[in-house]
Amino acid sequence: MLPDLTDLTEFRTALNQAPGPDGDALSAAQDRNGQLTKPPGALGRLEDLAIWYAGWRGVARPQVEAPQVVVFAGNHGVTAQGVSAFPAEVTAQMVANFQHGGAAINQLAGAAGARMDVHALDLDRPTDDFTKGPAMSEADLLDALRTGWAAVDPSVDLLVVGEMGIGNTTPAAALACALFGGEASDWTGRGTGVDEVGLANKTRVVAEGVALHGGSDDGLDILRCLGGREIAAIAGAIAAARVLRIPVILDGFICTAAAACLGRVSGTALDHAVAGHQSAESAHARLLQALDKEPLLSLGLRLGEGSGGALAINILKSAVACHSGMATFAEAGVTDG
């Protein structure tokens, strides 16, 4: 069960004290993999994925039966600076679309056999413009983390977390820049499709935010100053899954930026997470490299919503199906080379 979160200290403690993978299950899964009817390593990365999954689920021969996709939505005060090609009203409109089953993520979650949940966080109360002050108060941050924390069903066996929030590639870029350094231009992309003038403006906004708030090395403080409610909720959900030993498939740039904040809280915070895909957002590959996460897919997606993570569910399902369903050499009566 998950502990209650009454303050940020409890969040940090829960994340730092979260259990690791089950060593016995990990060892047994590795042994089983070596006995399956295939040449060693013939299934490539699928073998590593299945063993990784088995360790986190504590079962040497696991199944993926109950995946969950959770989409969080939030609005950003920084959009007043003209950083997005779309108005903030689109966030609420897309939330309604999710709820009525009309978005891409609804179709992808359904195709993967995943339950889907949507949580809108105070859409009528955008975060503050981070070029003028912190995006959130400590209370706002804690509330958003708790929303994500409570959104994870402890009975599920796989989690994908997505987002919707007009302008949210801007705070994601600012978070990445504050966490890993470099120039604002290294981390700032076109998001929903801004032109050259828009990209230059967006880069300026990121640079100003990082200059104002980038002195901290505390992942939660950086998240409070430069992030957004939906980004913090993603971090809360990933952390809850870590405590519950539920494997996570990360989605795109924004989800990965949220995860990166957790990586500054605990060095093992993301051991239960794999990167579902590398998106077309220009800095996503750089961010994945900084986190040492190799993506499972690269399909040029730049939608968000959890779309790439949902697609990757079927990759992980296939890896686990091979691991758990294939016969061993002894079972099949095949001579082991």
N, C-alpha and C positions, 0 to 999 in steps of 0.2 A: 504494500500500500504506500501511497505517497504521503509524506508529512505535510502538514499545513504550512503555508508561508505567511508569516506575519511581518517579516522585514527582509531586507536584502542580505543581511548576515545569514539568515537561515537558508536562503537560496544558495549562497556561496558554500555553506557547510554541506548542504545536501549534494551539491555537484562534486565537491572535493572528496566526499566520503562514499560516492556511488560505487557499487561493486563492479568488478571487472567481469570478463567472460568466465564461464565455467571451465576450469582447466581439465577436468575429467572428460567432459563432453568434447572439448577441443581435441584432446589426445585421441579419443575413440573415433572421432570423425576423420582425423588424419589417417588412422590405421585403416578404417573402412575404405577411404579413398584409394589407398595403396593396393587394395584387393579387388577393385572393380574391374569388370571385363573391358579393359581398354589399355593401351600403352600408357606408361607413366607420363603424366602431363598432357595427354592428348586433348583434353577439354580446356586446356589453357586456363584463363582467368576464371572460368566457371567453377573450377575445382576450388580455387582460393575463396571465392564468394560463398560456396556451400559450407566450407569448413568454418569460415568466419561467422556465418549465420548460425551454425550449429553451436558454436561456443557461446554466443550471446543468448541463445534460447535454452541452453543447458540440456540439449538432446542430441545424441550422436547421429540420429537418423530423422531429422526434422521434416516438417511440412510447412508451407506458407498457406495458411487457410483463412486468415482474418486480417487482411491489410486495411489500414485506415488512411484516408487522405483528408487533411484538414486545411482549409483555406481561411486565412485571416485578412481582414480589410481595414485600412486606416487612411486618413487624410493628412496632408502635410502643409503647414503654413508656408513653407519655402516655395510652394507653387506660385505664390504671389509674385515671385521674381521671374516668372516666365520660363521655367525650366522644362516644361512639358508641352507637347504638341496637342494635348487634350485637356479640357477643363476638369476641375475637381469633381464636378457633378457626375462624371462617368463612373466614379468609384461606387456610389450607391446604385447606379443603374446596373452595373455589372454584378453587384451582390444579388440584386433581384433576379438577374439572369441565372446566376449559380443556383439560387433557390428554386427556380423553375426548370432546372435541368437543361438549359440552353447553351451553355458554354462548352468550349473544347474540353476543359477538365472534367466536366460531367461525363462526356463520352469516353475519355481515356480512363477515368476511374472505373466506369462500368465495364469497359473491355478488360480491365485487369482484375475484375471481381472485388473491387475495393469499396468499402463504405466511405461516403463523403460527407463531411460536416463543414459548415460555413459559420464564421464568427466575425461580425462587424464591430469594430471598436470605436465608439464615439465619433461616428462620421460627421456629426454636426459640430464637433469640437476639434478642429485640426490641431496638430502639434504647432508649437511656436516656430517662427522663422529662425533657423539656427545661425543665420548670419548676424542676428541681433541679440541672441541669448540662447540658453539651453533649449533644446526642442521639447523636453519634458521635465517636469519636477520629479523628485524621487518618488513621490506618491503615485504619479502617473506611470512611471516606469514599473513600479511594483505591481500596480493593477494590471498592466499589460502582460507582464511576466506571469502573473497568476492566471490570467485568462488562458494563455497557452498551456500552462501547467495543468489546469483542470480540463483542458480539451482532449487530452490523451486518454483513451479508454484503456484501462489496465489489462483488459482481456484480449487486446489485439496483438498480433505477432509481427507487425511491420508498420512503420509510419512514414508517410510522405507529407511534407508541410509545404504549402504554397501561400501566395499572397496576392492581394489586389490593392493598389493604392496609386492613384495618379501622381506622378512626380517622384516615385520612390526609388528610382535608380539614382537620384541625386543624393539622398542620405546614404544609400548603399555605397556609392563612390566615396563619399566623405568618410564613412566608417573605415573602408579599406585603406584609404590614404592615411588616416590617423593611426591605424593599427600597424601598417607595414611601411609607411614612409613613401618617398618619391614625390613626384610632382602631381598636382591635381589632374593634369592632362593624362597622366599614366592610367588613371582609374575612371575617367569620365567618358561615357559613350553616348550614343544617340538615343538610347531609351526607346520611347515610342516613335521616334523618327524625326527629331529636330534637325533643322538645316545647319549650315556652317555657322551662321550668325547665332542660332540657338545653342549650338554646341559650345561656342566661345563664351556665351553668357552662362551656360550651365557650369563650365569649367571655372569661371570666375566665382560663382556662388560656392562651389565645393572648396575652392582655395580659401575664400573668406571664412567659411565655417571651420575648416581645419586650423587656420591661423588663430581663430578665436578660442577653440576648444581642444586643440590637438596635443596639449602638453601632458596629458595623463597617460599612464600605461595600464590603467584599470579598465578592463573590458566593459564592465557595467556602467562606469561613469562615461566612457566614450559613447556607449549605446544611449544613455540618457541625454547627452548633449547633442548628438548628431543623428540619432536614429528616428524611429517612428513607432507608433503603437503596434502596428501589425508586425514590424520587424522584431520588436521586443517580445511579442506573443510567440513568434516563431522560435526565438531563443528559449522561451519558457517551455514550449512543447518539446524541443530537442532535449532540453535538460531533464524534463520529466521522463522521457523515453530512456535516457541514460540511467536514471535511478531505477527504472523498472526493467532494465535490460531488454528493451524493445529495439531492434535494429531500425535505423533510420536511413532513408534514401534522400539525400539533399537534392533540391531543385536547382534553380538558376542563380544568377548573380546576387539577387537580394537575399534569398535564403542562405546562400553561402556567406554573405557578409554578416548576417545574424549569427550564424554558427561560429564565425571567426571571433566574435566578441566573447563567446563562451570559452574559446581556446585560450584566451588571456586570463580567464578565471581559474581554469584547471588544465594542466597539460594532457589529461586523459579524457577531457570532456567530449571529444569527438571520435573516440575509438570505436563507438558503436555505429558510426555513420560512414556511408559511401556516397560518392558523387554520382548522381543519376545521369547527368549529361553535362557537356560543355556548351553553353549557349552562345548565340551570336553577339551578345553584348561584349564589347571589345575587351574589357578588363576581366571577364570571368575566368579565362584561362590563366591569367596572372594570379588571380586570387586562389584558384585551385592549386596552383603550383606552390604558393606560399603555405598552404595547408597540407601539402603532400597528399592530395586526393586526386587519383587518376579517374577521369570520368568513364562511365560505362558506355555512353553514347555521345555522338556529336552529329547532330542533324540540322544545325543552323536555326534552332528554335530561339525565339526571343519574346515569348508570350508571357512567361511567368505562370501564375495560377497553380503551380505544382505540375505543369504539363510534362516536362521532361522527367521528373521524378516518377510520375505515374506510368509513363512509358517503360521506365526501367524496372518496374515491378515485375513485368513478365520475364525480363532477363534473370532476375533473382529467382523467380519461381522456377524457371527452366533449370537453373544451376542446382537448386535444391531437389527438384524432381529427378534429375540424373543421379545425384549423390544418393538419394534415399531409395530410389526405385530400381536402379540397375542391379543386376545380379553380381555377386562376387565370382571369382574364378571357380571357387569350390562349389558354389551353389549351381553354377551353370555347367559344371563338368568340363570346363575348358582348361587346357594346360596353361599354367602360368609360365610365360617366357622367362 
